[in-house]
Amino acid sequence: MMVAIVLMKMDYGSMRQHEMNAIHGDLYTTPDRPYADAEDEIDETKGSVIDLLFPVIALIICCVIGMIYSGGFFDGVGFVEAFSGSDASVGLMLGSFFAFVITIIFYAVRKVLKFSESMSCVPEGFKAMVPAILILTFAWTLKTMTDSLGAKEYVAALVGHATGGMLSLIPALIFLVACFLAFATGTSWGTFGILIPIVVNVFAGNNETMMIISISACMAGAVCGDHCSPISDTTIMASAGAQCNHVNHVTTQLPYAVTAAVVSGITYVIAGIVQNFVSSTMTAVICLPVGILLMVGTLFVIRAVTGKEE
């Protein structure tokens, strides 16, 4: 989809409006202006590519070490066991702190930033992350409430009772349920944990081709719903990382995600029907090109309706 959009040089929905606003100089299109107080004059002669890559690499390494430390790796526990049994909150906190300290020392040694200049960036960083942290906290609160109400179990029960009489539509149904469940709860992994065992129990030993298609539908729908959800941590951190308004981020990506979801849903209906007549390999060989053609055709229709962007 993204390749086709780039080649067709088109945008639609809210994204088109925001792009036009950006072309005319309005980068935010909202009253809030993140980093508006940041210095406009930046000395570009001091930095290099290593100054960009080193903090990222240091953060990754320190976070991994922090996670295996919290899992007991340095107490004799194996790497895999330590990583799987780690406390992510503790590991990430330790990793972030030590990566921050190492980066300050690195910049000071390279004379890219003085210690005082590095510390002056801290308030700006806190200021930028406060909205994301608040939204993330409220999202986790809402997720806990829906979990306590048994939303996942309720939806899973509906899927389990809806399998009879419409076998060919099961992949599309699972895809839609996974989308809705992940969107409502803000988690794709939780949706995996609920729906995949149901799918396996329904089709294991009976129709392995349908089981594979349905697991694929579950994973695709969960990821789609997760990335569309305004309360998902991935969506929140994406908007925070891009320094854009959270609501704007959700509304601009939603039309694209819905387009992909509609085409995927239709393709899963086709896959559910085709698998009755051909092997699992041929089902993939047939349905993948069909899905690509449907996507490209849908984009041509959208461009014809909205008009090609100059």
Buried (B, 14 or more C-beta within 10 A) or exposed (E): BEEBBEEBEBBBBBBBBBEBEEEEEEEBBEEEEBEEEEEEEEEEEEBEEEBEEBBEEBBEBBBBBBBBBBBBBEEEBEEEEBBEBBBEEBBBBBBBEBBBEBBBEBBBEBEBBEEEEBEEEEEBEEEBBEBBEEBBEEBBEBBEEBBEEEBBEEBBEEBEEBBEEEBBBBBBBBBBBBBBBBBBBBBBEBBBEBBBEBBBEBBEEEBEBBBBBBBBBBBBBBBBBBBBBBBBBBBBBBBBEEEBBBEBBBBBBBBBBBBBBEBBBBBBBBBBBBBEEEEBEEBBEBBEEBBBEBBBEBBEEBBEEEEEEE
